Amino acid sequence: MSAESTAPERSAVLILRVLLDGSLDDGLQARLTRSLDISTSEHQVTTATTVDEVCDGVRSWLEAFVLNDGSLGGDAPATAAKTAT
């Protein structure tokens, strides 16, 4: 952070766990554990079963962090729709 900057430094975390059980066509399992504010214990867990769903989840988390909208809601791919808190 530069001396001229007045914005506080922010941090976020994303943990991506993947497992390939069988072939890529039917065996990919991924779990994305995401938080936009590491100062709290709040986080969102989403599962995905395709490479595109994983990439979409990572992209939406990063965009939410960069845009600083504080929302992880609705950012999971429609086909991944398995979300736990």
Secondary structure by P-SEA (a helix, b strand, c coil): ccccccccbbbbbbbbbbbbcccccccbbbbbbbbcccccccbbbbbbccaaaaaaaaaaaaaaaaacccccccccccccccccc
